Amino acid sequence: MTASLDNHTLRDALLSRGFQDITSENRTTKSWRLQHPQMKHWVSIKLSKDVSQRMATAPLVLHPHDAQLLLSAQGVRGIRVVGPFGGSSTKYAGVHGHAVAVEDLRSVDALVLILTGGATEQSSMELASGVHDDAADPFQQLAARSASDFVEALQASADRMTAQQRAMLLGHAQAPGQRLSMEAIALLGGYESYAAANSQYGRLGHALSDHFGIDGLTNWTQALATGDGEADARGHFLWTMRTNLVTALREMGWLTRDEDTITGTAQAAADLDAEGVNRLPTTRQALIEARVGQGLFRERVLGLWQSRCAVTGCAIQATLIASHAQAWSESSDEARLDPYNGLPLTASIDKLFDRGLISFDDKGRLLCKPGLTDADLSHLGLRPDARLRAEGLKARHLPYLAAHRARHGFE
């Protein structure tokens, strides 16, 4: 029987293929734990008492579900599943995991394809058997595609693109550094779990790959973004959108519509993930909408001010933004959703208020930074004696207005 890769070689091979070592420093088990962003379960690699000793007898241990995936792709050269299917099993996270032997690096590629759902049985068998063309590396092909190529692919896929896929794509492109976890991308599409979002985002990537005639990716999302193994504060893997894809979206004008909303939505999702606080999906979605003055938060803010601008009385709904007074980063979830922490303002006034160039005292009177002249105010439709409308201003607004003044140096 052909020997399998030893545990150290196998670990290095998986780390180079998108897995991350999540082994606890205080581990009690004799194994390494590795996690891939497209797998629900981690994998384990056996260790001997002497960590430096190499083990070559079926060193990989998989969750039963993942082992079943391998068994469904019978005939893949160089991968053997042992355990209840013909040998002993290993205790794994409270259940009996199945030991796996992997013969060589080409078989590692096939293993990753199967476990991450990025390949058909046929393509994984071809890869493990040597039929796959090394010269046609899919990652190199994607890296060689220009922004114009991505424009063409997006235009060809536009009619089939769902609203959810578009929201995820644009939100991802507008996130800081174009980096988000799949959990954050899921929120952009309105999904409660990353699994559904991963499937839908992957379908979009698949459409672009088909247009390019590219096959062999371990996950179709890789057509849209790359992963370098880094994770956010909650341990979720981060995906960085391909630079040429971002450029293509800009060239097509897709990022000019509601740009602030898209940016805010993506940032809100990332912020909430980074906080690492468990929330109900409905609460998380409400917070994301509140971050950019949308959803139920906006409705309640407008309700307090008779659906008019808090300063000018403008009733044109399309021009009104529900702007937070107390900074998002300094607010509890309750304050973030509190309509008294919001003011409905026309877009130009909202910009001034959001950037701390203007504020309001407890009587609602306008406060301005020294560099803002009466002429500047006039151009924006404001008078020096402007104030918050008395019928809308309530006592519950005052603590939030005070927080705004303190943050921006008015007190």
GUBA-821941 format. One record per residue (C-alpha): residue number from 1; x, y, z. Coordinates in steps of 0.001 Angstrom, whole numbers, plus 524288, in hexadecimal, padded with zeros to 5 digits. Layout:
<rs>
NUM, X, Y, Z
...
</rs>
This chain:
<rs>
1, 80000, 80000, 80000
2, 8053A, 80D72, 7FC62
3, 80966, 8159E, 80806
4, 8020B, 82207, 80B19
5, 807A7, 82F76, 80D59
6, 80C70, 8311E, 81B44
7, 80564, 83A47, 82492
8, 80F20, 84591, 82376
9, 80F3A, 84561, 81491
10, 80078, 8446D, 81405
11, 7FEBE, 84FD4, 81D6D
12, 807DA, 85863, 81555
13, 80095, 85495, 808E3
14, 7F34A, 85832, 80E8A
15, 7F84F, 86521, 813FB
16, 7FD2B, 868C1, 8066A
17, 7EF8E, 865F2, 800F6
18, 7E774, 86F43, 80921
19, 7E675, 8681C, 8161B
20, 7E9BE, 86EF8, 822E0
21, 7EF5D, 868E0, 82F1E
22, 7E56F, 86B18, 83A13
23, 7EBEA, 86221, 843E6
24, 7E9E4, 866F1, 851BB
25, 7F63C, 869E0, 85958
26, 7F01D, 8627F, 864B0
27, 7EC2A, 856BF, 85CA5
28, 7E9DB, 849FC, 863AD
29, 7E92A, 84182, 8577F
30, 7F4EF, 83C9D, 8501D
31, 7F1BF, 84327, 8433D
32, 7F241, 84F94, 83B50
33, 7E571, 855CE, 83766
34, 7E441, 85C45, 82A1B
35, 7D887, 863B1, 824D1
36, 7D4FE, 867C5, 816F3
37, 7CB9C, 87333, 81482
38, 7C2FD, 86A9C, 80BFA
39, 7C1C2, 85F6D, 815BF
40, 7B878, 85EBB, 82134
41, 7C12B, 8555F, 828C7
42, 7CF93, 85612, 82BBD
43, 7D8C8, 84AEF, 8284B
44, 7E289, 844CC, 831A4
45, 7F032, 83FEC, 82F03
46, 7F57B, 835FC, 83896
47, 80148, 8389D, 8412F
48, 809C2, 82EFF, 8486F
49, 80E8B, 8315F, 85648
50, 81ABF, 836F2, 8501A
51, 81545, 84204, 847B9
52, 82133, 841D2, 83EF9
53, 81F13, 8338C, 83B7A
54, 818FA, 83161, 82E26
55, 80D06, 82894, 82CE5
56, 809F5, 8228A, 81FAF
57, 7FE8B, 81984, 822EC
58, 7F1CA, 8205B, 81F2C
59, 7F545, 82CE0, 82698
60, 7E93A, 834BA, 8226A
61, 7DC81, 833AB, 82A41
62, 7CFC3, 838B7, 82478
63, 7C23C, 83B28, 829D0
64, 7B8E7, 83034, 82562
65, 7B1EC, 83975, 81C06
66, 7BEA8, 83CF8, 8153C
67, 7C2EF, 82ED3, 814BE
68, 7B619, 82B9A, 80E1E
69, 7B915, 835CF, 803B8
70, 7C5AB, 82EB8, 80099
71, 7BEC6, 821B5, 7FFFB
72, 7B4ED, 8274F, 7F665
73, 7C055, 82A31, 7ED36
74, 7C516, 81C30, 7EC9F
75, 7D03B, 8199D, 7E370
76, 7D842, 825B1, 7E669
77, 7E645, 8212E, 7E61C
78, 7EEB3, 822FC, 7F20B
79, 7E40A, 82515, 7FC48
80, 7DFBB, 81A3E, 80560
81, 7D578, 81B9C, 81003
82, 7D704, 8122E, 81B5C
83, 7CEE8, 8110A, 827B7
84, 7C1A0, 80A88, 828CD
85, 7C2B4, 80843, 81A23
86, 7CD68, 7FE56, 81BF3
87, 7D59A, 801A1, 827B7
88, 7D5E5, 80885, 834B8
89, 7D040, 81605, 8372B
90, 7D512, 82170, 83F37
91, 7CD74, 82941, 84934
92, 7CB4C, 83697, 842FF
93, 7C3C7, 841BE, 8496D
94, 7BB06, 83864, 850C7
95, 7B88F, 82F7D, 84527
96, 7C07F, 8254E, 83E0C
97, 7C86C, 82BEE, 83375
98, 7CE74, 82472, 8283E
99, 7DCF0, 8235A, 82568
100, 7E164, 82666, 81797
101, 7EDDF, 82336, 81064
102, 7F245, 82C93, 8059E
103, 7FD45, 827DF, 7FCEB
104, 802E3, 833DA, 7F62A
105, 80128, 8426E, 7F3B3
106, 7F88D, 84051, 7E7C2
107, 7EF96, 83851, 7F04E
108, 7EF74, 84387, 7FA2A
109, 7EA1F, 84C52, 7EF5D
110, 7DF63, 84272, 7ECA3
111, 7DC73, 84165, 7FB2F
112, 7DAB8, 85024, 7FC76
113, 7D21F, 850A4, 7F054
114, 7C8E6, 84679, 7F5D8
115, 7C852, 84B8E, 803D2
116, 7C59D, 859A1, 7FFD1
117, 7BB57, 85626, 7F5BF
118, 7C2F9, 85CC5, 7EAF7
119, 7C388, 8517E, 7E16D
120, 7BB9E, 846BC, 7DB5D
121, 7BF61, 838A3, 7DD7D
122, 7C4BE, 8382E, 7CFAE
123, 7CD7B, 8441E, 7D11E
124, 7D309, 83F72, 7DE14
125, 7D5DE, 83204, 7D85D
126, 7DCB5, 83854, 7CCCC
127, 7E4F1, 840A7, 7D5DA
128, 7E908, 83514, 7DE34
129, 7EBB6, 82C71, 7D279
130, 7F45E, 83653, 7CBB6
131, 7EB33, 839FD, 7C08D
132, 7EA42, 84803, 7C562
133, 7F2B2, 85177, 7BDAD
134, 7FC8C, 85802, 7C695
135, 7FEFA, 86281, 7BC4C
136, 7F0C6, 866EA, 7BD6E
137, 7F19B, 86B28, 7CB9A
138, 7E472, 871CC, 7CE74
139, 7EA2B, 87B75, 7D831
140, 7F469, 88010, 7CE7F
141, 7EA05, 8813D, 7C402
142, 7E18A, 889B5, 7CCC9
143, 7ED02, 89229, 7D0CB
144, 7EFD9, 89483, 7C268
145, 7E20F, 8995E, 7BF83
146, 7E129, 8A806, 7BD97
147, 7D6CD, 8B137, 7C2D6
148, 7D113, 8B190, 7B515
149, 7CFD3, 8A2C9, 7B560
150, 7C845, 8A3B5, 7C21F
151, 7BFA3, 8AE79, 7BC6F
152, 7BC2B, 8A588, 7B12F
153, 7B979, 89A16, 7BA55
154, 7B0ED, 8A25C, 7C35A
155, 7A92A, 8A7AD, 7B7ED
156, 7A6FC, 899EE, 7B2DF
157, 7A25F, 89590, 7C063
158, 79A78, 8A1A8, 7C409
159, 78D43, 89C63, 7BFB9
160, 78EE5, 89037, 7C813
161, 7946B, 8972B, 7D3EC
162, 78AFD, 89783, 7DF6B
163, 788DB, 8A36A, 7E7F2
164, 78F4D, 89C18, 7F32F
165, 79B4C, 898D3, 7EB1A
166, 79C6B, 8A6E8, 7E6A7
167, 79B37, 8ABF5, 7F4A1
168, 7A5E8, 8A2B1, 7F92B
169, 7AEAA, 8A633, 7EDB9
170, 7AD66, 8B4F4, 7EF3C
171, 7AE16, 8B496, 7FE11
172, 7BA6A, 8AC67, 7FD5D
173, 7C070, 8B5EA, 7F3A8
174, 7BD81, 8C16B, 7FC96
175, 7C26F, 8BB45, 80935
176, 7CF42, 8C07C, 80EB5
177, 7DA19, 8BA2E, 806E2
178, 7CF83, 8B267, 7FFC8
179, 7D0E1, 8A84C, 80AB1
180, 7C57C, 8A19E, 8117F
181, 7C278, 894A6, 817B3
182, 7B842, 88C05, 8114F
183, 7AFCB, 88E6B, 81D53
184, 7B02A, 89D05, 81A7C
185, 7ADB4, 89AB5, 80C01
186, 7A1EB, 89287, 80FDA
187, 79C24, 89E11, 8172C
188, 79DBB, 8A69E, 80B33
189, 7953D, 89D24, 803AE
190, 78B4D, 89BFB, 80E97
191, 78F06, 88DF5, 811F8
192, 78F04, 88902, 81FF5
193, 79A30, 87F6F, 81DFD
194, 7A6A0, 87F77, 81625
195, 7A344, 8726C, 80FBF
196, 79840, 877F6, 80756
197, 7A03C, 88408, 80418
198, 7ABFA, 87BC9, 8009B
199, 7A399, 87400, 7F72E
200, 79DE0, 8801C, 7F0B8
201, 7AAA5, 88787, 7F03C
202, 7B114, 87B51, 7EAEF
203, 7A6ED, 87A82, 7E025
204, 7AA75, 88832, 7DBF1
205, 7B8CF, 88475, 7DBE5
206, 7B54E, 8783D, 7D435
207, 7AE87, 88092, 7C9EA
208, 7BAB1, 888EE, 7C827
209, 7C363, 87CDC, 7C7C0
210, 7BACD, 876D2, 7BD3A
211, 7BBAA, 8834D, 7B546
212, 7CA83, 882CA, 7B642
213, 7CAD5, 87430, 7B382
214, 7D1FA, 871D7, 7C056
215, 7D046, 8654D, 7C81B
216, 7D703, 85EDB, 7D39F
217, 7D4D2, 868BE, 7DE94
218, 7D39F, 862B4, 7EC11
219, 7C82D, 86BF3, 7EE8A
220, 7C0F1, 8745A, 7E4AB
221, 7C1B4, 8803F, 7ED99
222, 7D024, 88074, 7EA15
223, 7CC3E, 8860D, 7DCE1
224, 7C7FB, 8923F, 7E43B
225, 7D170, 892E0, 7EFA0
226, 7DD8B, 88CEF, 7F59A
227, 7E04C, 88843, 80354
228, 7ED70, 88981, 809F4
229, 7EA0D, 881D9, 81637
230, 7E7B3, 88DF3, 81E95
231, 7DBA9, 88EB3, 82747
232, 7D3CF, 89950, 82DFC
233, 7D21B, 89B09, 83CA6
234, 7C863, 88FD7, 83D3B
235, 7D102, 8866F, 835CA
236, 7C978, 887A3, 828FB
237, 7D1DD, 886B3, 81CDF
238, 7D319, 89307, 814B6
239, 7D13D, 893D8, 80610
240, 7D7D2, 89EB8, 7FE3D
241, 7D118, 8A247, 7F181
242, 7D987, 8A142, 7E568
243, 7DF1B, 8AE81, 7E1CB
244, 7DB44, 8AD9C, 7D37C
245, 7CD54, 8AA53, 7D75B
246, 7CC95, 8B67B, 7DFFC
247, 7D1E3, 8BEB1, 7D4C1
248, 7C7DB, 8B8AE, 7CB9B
249, 7BCAA, 8BC34, 7D4B9
250, 7C165, 8CA3E, 7D52B
251, 7C2F3, 8CAFB, 7C677
252, 7B517, 8C5EF, 7C4BD
253, 7AFD4, 8D050, 7CE01
254, 7AA18, 8C645, 7D740
255, 7B0AC, 8CC35, 7E31B
256, 7ABAA, 8DA01, 7E119
257, 79D9E, 8D6F2, 7E4D9
258, 79A74, 8D86F, 7F32C
259, 7A8FA, 8D796, 7F5F5
260, 7A7AF, 8DC2F, 80402
261, 79D0B, 8D23B, 80692
262, 7A515, 8C73E, 800D3
263, 7B139, 8CB49, 8084F
264, 7A9D0, 8CCBF, 814F4
265, 7A30F, 8BFB2, 8136E
266, 7AFB7, 8B883, 810F0
267, 7B673, 8BF80, 81C11
268, 7AB23, 8BCCE, 82552
269, 7ABDC, 8AE6B, 82259
270, 7BA79, 8AE45, 8249B
271, 7B922, 8B641, 8310A
272, 7AEEE, 8AD38, 836B5
273, 7B721, 8A14D, 833B8
274, 7C31C, 8A7A3, 839BD
275, 7BBE1, 8AA70, 84660
276, 7BA0A, 89BEB, 84847
277, 7ACD9, 89D50, 84EFE
278, 7A256, 89307, 84CED
279, 795F1, 8990A, 84766
280, 78970, 89402, 84182
281, 789AF, 894F8, 8329C
282, 77E4A, 89E94, 832E4
283, 785AC, 8A75B, 83C58
284, 791FB, 8A6CA, 8341E
285, 78A61, 8AA92, 827EE
286, 783A1, 8B5C2, 82F0D
287, 790DB, 8BACE, 83392
288, 7967F, 8BA50, 825EC
289, 78AF0, 8C204, 820A7
290, 78BC8, 8CBB1, 82BE7
291, 79A49, 8CDCE, 8290F
292, 796CE, 8D448, 81C2C
293, 789DB, 8DA46, 8204D
294, 780FC, 8D026, 81A34
295, 7768A, 8C662, 81E20
296, 76E57, 8C73C, 82A64
297, 777D5, 8D0E5, 830A3
298, 77581, 8DA93, 825A0
299, 766CC, 8D8CF, 82663
300, 766AD, 8DBB2, 834EA
301, 76FA1, 8E771, 833AB
302, 766F9, 8ED2D, 8290C
303, 75B02, 8EA65, 8315A
304, 76049, 8F2EF, 83C57
305, 761FD, 8FE56, 832DA
306, 75575, 8FD0B, 82ACB
307, 75D45, 8F790, 81F4F
308, 7642A, 90484, 81D2A
309, 77220, 9096D, 81E62
310, 774E2, 90CD1, 82C8B
311, 77A5C, 91A09, 8285A
312, 77474, 91E86, 81B71
313, 76761, 91777, 81BDF
314, 76A06, 91190, 80E6B
315, 76063, 9066C, 80C07
316, 766D5, 9006E, 7FFF3
317, 7695E, 8F2B9, 80530
318, 773FC, 8EF60, 7FB68
319, 77C7B, 8FA6A, 800B6
320, 77B5D, 8F6D0, 80F1E
321, 7858C, 8EF06, 81699
322, 783C7, 8EA0B, 82472
323, 790A9, 8EE85, 82A4B
324, 795CD, 8E9A9, 83767
325, 79972, 8F3FC, 84179
326, 7A15D, 8EBB5, 84AE8
327, 7AC51, 8E4DC, 843AD
328, 7A9C0, 8D6CA, 83FAE
329, 7B69B, 8D246, 8459B
330, 7B303, 8D85D, 852B9
331, 7A51D, 8D31E, 85346
332, 79F07, 8C6D8, 858C4
333, 79633, 8BEDF, 84FEA
334, 78A99, 8C502, 856D3
335, 78F8F, 8D2BC, 853F3
336, 79296, 8CF20, 845E3
337, 78459, 8CB76, 843CF
338, 77E74, 8D662, 84C17
339, 7772B, 8DFDE, 8430D
340, 77A4F, 8EB07, 84C74
341, 7887C, 8E913, 848A1
342, 784E9, 8ECF0, 83ACD
343, 7818F, 8F93F, 83353
344, 77B3C, 8F94C, 825D4
345, 783B0, 9028D, 81DEB
346, 784E3, 90607, 80FA3
347, 7912A, 9009B, 80972
348, 7997B, 90CF0, 80A0B
349, 79604, 90FA3, 81848
350, 79853, 90167, 81BA5
351, 7A62E, 9025C, 8162C
352, 7A92A, 90E2A, 81E99
353, 7A35C, 907D4, 82AB2
354, 7A9CF, 8FAA8, 8286E
355, 7B73A, 900D9, 826DB
356, 7B599, 90977, 832D2
357, 7B5A6, 91664, 82B8C
358, 7A89C, 919EA, 831AF
359, 7A14D, 915C1, 83DDD
360, 795A6, 91A5C, 845FC
361, 7945E, 91F02, 85403
362, 789E5, 91A8C, 85D93
363, 780C3, 9250D, 8584D
364, 782C6, 92001, 84A8B
365, 78AC1, 92BB8, 8463B
366, 794B8, 929BA, 83B63
367, 7A309, 92927, 83F5F
368, 7ADAD, 92A7A, 83504
369, 7BC3E, 92852, 8347E
370, 7C3F7, 9350C, 8327E
371, 7C7DA, 931EA, 8247C
372, 7B9C0, 930B9, 81FF5
373, 7B51F, 93E1C, 81B1D
374, 7A76B, 943A5, 819B2
375, 7A97C, 94326, 80AF5
376, 7ACC6, 934A9, 80BD2
377, 7A054, 9324C, 8138A
378, 7985D, 939FE, 809C5
379, 79D45, 931C1, 7FE75
380, 7985A, 925C8, 805D1
381, 78B19, 92B93, 808DB
382, 78E01, 92F01, 81700
383, 78CDE, 93BF1, 81E05
384, 795D6, 93F9F, 82976
385, 789E3, 93FCB, 83248
386, 78539, 9324A, 82DED
387, 780DD, 928FA, 83889
388, 77A65, 91BE1, 83ACA
389, 76BC2, 91CC6, 83971
390, 765EB, 91E87, 84702
391, 75A7E, 91533, 844D6
392, 763D3, 909E8, 8427C
393, 76E58, 90C5A, 84CAD
394, 76BF4, 90480, 85924
395, 7731F, 902B7, 865FF
396, 7778C, 8F527, 861C5
397, 77F32, 8FB41, 85685
398, 78798, 9036E, 85F99
399, 79151, 8F932, 864CF
400, 7944B, 8F509, 856E6
401, 79623, 90309, 8524B
402, 79F30, 9055C, 85DE4
403, 7A73B, 8F974, 859E4
404, 7A82E, 8FEE2, 84C0D
405, 7ACDE, 90C20, 850E9
406, 7B6E3, 905EC, 859E9
407, 7BC47, 8FD1C, 84F44
408, 7BE15, 9083C, 8459E
409, 7C364, 91278, 84EE0
410, 7B7B0, 91B4E, 850AB
411, 7B86F, 919FE, 85F87
</rs>
